[in-house]
Amino acid sequence: MPFIRNAWYAAGWSREIGRKLVARTLLNEPVVMFRTESGQAVALADRCAHRFAPLSRGQLKGDTLECGYHGLCYDATGACVLNPHGDHSVPRAARVKSYKLAERDGIVWIWMGDPASADEGRIRQFPQFGSPAFASVEGYLPVKANYQLISDNLLDLTHGQYLHPMFTNPAGPATFEPSSDPDPDTVWARFMRRSQYPNKYFQFLGFPADKLGDHRNCMRWNAPAVMLLDVGMTDVGRPESEGISIPTAHLLTPETETTTHYFWAMSRDFKQSDEALSKQLLEIGVNIFNNEDKPMIEAQQVAIGNTDDLLSLKPVLLATDSPSVRARRIVLRLLREEQPSMQVA
């Protein structure tokens, strides 16, 4: 299945992109990223126009990227500005593709499609990152699975009862509460535990083990795979503002049809200056994603083979699958709208 190209994808955390070249394959396209001396983030095709050597094997010289094979130099627009050979004339075709980038909330976003359609107003916002009201930790995870399998996992959080020991609750899996979506391109998946004792995670965060509360896990999905998980717990029947909130970003960018870049960040609106807690939450997040979610999702990909279309295999569907099915149908609709000449099942 092709990828949606006219969309903003996470290419990296802002802190990752600097004067050291960063090579990453995005939507099957090798890309190299760096910053100019003034701090502007740049993304170019990671393939020299001469012999197709990876430019990421070269070096920065000021604001130009020198190919490590024969020394051709490219500026931030992708134009070759120096040919060190012969009469030094630059061939007219000596240019590499450049990509539109934008930075919001500590995230570097990349537009892989038509540059003329790159509307920065379409970038989903995560204002908690950098806000003094929140403290945040972030991570990155390469996953050997199609990005939509990861979306499926995140849109059905009942798996936490069985896959994540820290999220297990004696009362059983969370209750899926169907809801209407606010617009055709947004999917919400709401899972609630009302009037229940906290699981080990909320006990760790300070909610008393012997006290009943309302626990929520509400995931917002937007195409292609940009998600915000609203996690929190309050006293029974009390408004969310009185409890604790842990909003978490899950940003999925396809590398290939069966591999994905998974960027995640977890924020909290309590104990913001507690560095030890931040370190512990980072360790917990890394452990959960690396050692629990990732092995299961990668095993799924092995089980279904090289296909990137789970629904074509006619899986048994449960009520809790409705958000992920809606998300997959939105992806198909957007693909048909963007690439009508391509065969999209």
Buried (B, 14 or more C-beta within 10 A) or exposed (E): BBBBBBBBBBBBBBEBBEEEBBEBBBBEBBBBBBBBEEEEBBBBBBBBBBEEBBBBBBBBEEBBBBBBBBBBBBBBEBBBBBBEEEEEEBEEEBBBBBBBBBBBBBBBBBBBBEEEEBEEEBBBEBEBBEBEEBBBBBBBBEBBBBBBBBBBBBBBBBBBBEBBEBBBBEEEBBBBEEEEBEEEBBBBBBBBBBEBBBBBBBBBBEBEEEEEBBBBBBBBBBBBBBBBBBBBBBBEEEEBEEBBBBBBBBBBBBBBBBBBBBBBBBBBBBBBEEEEBBEBBBEBBBEBBEEBBBEBBBEBBEEBEEBBBBBEEEEEEEEBBBBBBBBBEBBBBBBEEBBEEEEBE
